[in-house]
Structure formats: structure tokens, C-alpha cells
Amino acid sequence: MSRARKTTPLPVLPDAPFGWPHKVAVAFLRLHGSLERRMSAALADHGLTLAQFDLLMTLCHGDGITQQELAERLLVTKANVVGLIDRVSAAGWVERRADPDDRRANRIFLTPAGRKLATKAQPEQGQLVQTIFGSSSEAELTQIHAALERFEKLCHNE
């Protein structure tokens, strides 16, 4: 297991010009960066990137979806998902199959090697998430989740 680089968080100035909303936004960004670095480091031990792992886990929960559906679930553009599928397909973890009902579409399936890799990497990711968030109560996590969903909706209402 790889070890995450220890960093000391930079202080947020107490008199930030926009007050608490600014402090919270900075805290979110720092948390995102730290979590992404730790998860990426753990996945690197399996030869995976975070995007590749996300794709494999999405397909573990129901493969045979179209590239468009995969892009929507991963919250990326169709162009980005095509490149990602190209890379994991070249590694032998997924395969494209022509959609029998729509000649324009491909459906994406995990290969046995892809399913094995996802199954091998997932427990370590789960343990990492448990280490970080496991000391919080279900009530706290529910509140945080609800707040994050609300803020995400506000971000999309540009």
C-alpha cells in the first residue's frame, strides 16, 4: 500500500473578504485535492487512475450500457469517455460491442480481467473512505451529503 504525502493545510485568513462562504469553498477544494491524491495513490498500486477505477466500478454495477450513458454517469463529456474507454480497452479491462438495436451505438462490457481488477482495488478504496469519514456519525454524514447535493445543484445553475 502506498503512503500519501503528508501536507500541512494552509491557513485560511480569518478575515477573508467574503467570509464563511469563501472559507467553506476553500475547505471543499482542499478536501477534494487531498482525497483525490490519496485515492489516486492507492489506485496507482493497482495500475489504475481514478478515472479508470470510476469507469470499472460503474460497469461493475451494470455493464452493457452505452458510451453516452457511461459519460452521463461519470459526469464527463462523450469525447472524454471515448478516450478513457480506448485506454481501458487497450489494457484488456473492457470491450465495446455493437448495440444490436442501434448501429450508431456501442455498449461497454467489463472483461473478466477488468472485473477482477475492480474487485481487487475496491476494498482498499473502501477502507480509505472509511478511514477518512468513518469517525463521523450517520447523522453528520447525512447532513453533509444533503448540503453537498444542494451546493452541487447551485453550481449547475450558472
C-alpha positions in Angstrom: 0.0 0.0 0.0 1.4 3.4 -0.9 1.6 6.2 1.6 0.0 9.5 1.0 2.3 12.5 1.1 1.8 14.4 4.4 0.9 18.0 3.9 0.1 20.8 6.3 -3.0 22.6 5.3 -2.5 26.3 4.5 -4.4 28.5 6.9 -7.5 30.4 5.7 -7.2 34.0 6.6 -9.8 34.8 9.3 -10.8 38.0 7.6 -11.3 36.5 4.1 -13.1 39.1 2.0 -16.2 37.0 1.5 -16.4 35.5 5.0 -17.6 31.9 5.7 -18.8 31.1 2.2 -15.3 31.7 0.9 -13.7 29.7 3.8 -16.1 26.8 3.0 -15.3 26.9 -0.7 -11.6 26.8 0.0 -12.1 23.9 2.5 -14.0 22.0 -0.1 -11.3 22.5 -2.7 -8.6 21.4 -0.2 -10.6 18.3 0.8 -11.2 17.4 -2.8 -7.5 17.7 -3.6 -6.4 15.7 -0.6 -9.0 13.0 -1.2 -8.1 12.7 -4.9 -4.4 12.5 -4.1 -4.9 9.7 -1.5 -7.3 7.7 -3.7 -5.1 8.1 -6.7 -2.0 6.9 -4.8 -3.8 3.8 -3.6 -5.1 3.0 -7.1 -1.6 3.5 -8.6 -0.6 0.4 -6.7 -3.1 -1.5 -9.0 -2.0 0.3 -12.2 -5.3 2.3 -12.3 -6.1 6.0 -12.4 -9.1 7.4 -10.5 -11.0 7.8 -13.8 -10.3 4.2 -14.8 -11.4 2.9 -11.4 -14.6 5.0 -11.6 -15.3 3.5 -15.0 -14.7 0.0 -13.9 -16.8 0.4 -10.8 -19.6 1.9 -12.8 -19.6 -1.1 -15.1 -19.5 -3.5 -12.1 -22.9 -2.1 -11.1 -24.3 -2.8 -14.5 -22.3 -3.2 -17.6 -23.7 -3.2 -21.1 -24.5 0.5 -21.1 -23.9 2.8 -24.0 -20.9 5.2 -24.2 -23.4 8.1 -23.8 -24.9 6.5 -20.6 -21.4 5.9 -19.3 -20.4 9.6 -20.0 -23.6 10.8 -18.1 -22.9 8.5 -15.1 -19.2 9.6 -14.9 -20.1 13.2 -15.4 -17.8 13.7 -18.3 -18.3 14.5 -22.0 -18.8 11.8 -24.5 -15.5 12.8 -26.1 -13.7 12.3 -22.8 -15.3 8.9 -22.2 -14.3 7.7 -25.7 -10.6 8.3 -24.9 -11.0 6.7 -21.4 -12.7 3.6 -23.0 -9.9 3.4 -25.6 -7.3 3.2 -22.8 -9.1 0.6 -20.6 -10.0 -1.4 -23.7 -6.3 -1.4 -24.8 -5.4 -2.7 -21.3 -8.0 -5.5 -21.7 -10.3 -4.4 -19.0 -13.4 -3.6 -21.1 -14.8 -4.3 -24.5 -17.1 -2.5 -26.9 -19.9 -4.4 -28.5 -22.2 -3.1 -31.2 -25.6 -2.3 -29.9 -28.0 -4.7 -31.7 -30.8 -2.2 -31.7 -28.8 0.9 -32.7 -26.0 0.6 -35.2 -24.6 4.0 -34.2 -24.1 3.0 -30.6 -21.6 0.7 -28.7 -22.3 -0.9 -25.4 -19.5 -1.3 -22.9 -18.8 -4.5 -21.0 -16.2 -5.5 -18.4 -13.9 -8.3 -19.4 -13.1 -10.9 -16.7 -9.7 -9.2 -16.2 -11.5 -5.8 -15.7 -13.9 -7.3 -13.2 -11.1 -9.0 -11.3 -9.1 -5.8 -11.2 -12.0 -3.7 -10.0 -12.8 -6.3 -7.3 -9.2 -6.3 -6.2 -8.9 -2.5 -6.0 -12.3 -1.7 -4.4 -11.7 -2.9 -0.9 -8.7 -0.7 -0.5 -10.6 2.3 -1.7 -13.5 1.4 0.6 -11.1 1.2 3.6 -9.6 4.6 2.7 -13.0 6.2 2.6 -13.8 4.5 5.9 -10.6 5.8 7.5 -11.4 9.4 6.4 -15.1 9.5 7.0 -15.8 6.6 9.4 -15.4 8.6 12.6 -18.5 10.7 11.6 -21.9 9.7 12.7 -24.6 8.7 10.2 -26.5 11.8 11.1 -23.4 14.0 10.4 -22.8 12.3 7.1 -26.4 12.6 6.0 -26.3 16.3 6.8 -23.0 16.8 4.9 -24.4 14.8 1.9 -27.6 16.9 1.8 -25.6 20.1 1.9 -23.2 18.9 -0.8 -26.1 18.0 -3.1 -27.6 21.4 -2.6 -24.4 23.2 -3.3 -23.8 21.0 -6.4 -27.3 22.0 -7.7 -26.4 25.7 -7.2 -23.1 25.2 -9.1 -25.0 23.8 -12.1 -27.5 26.8 -12.0 -25.0 29.1 -13.7 
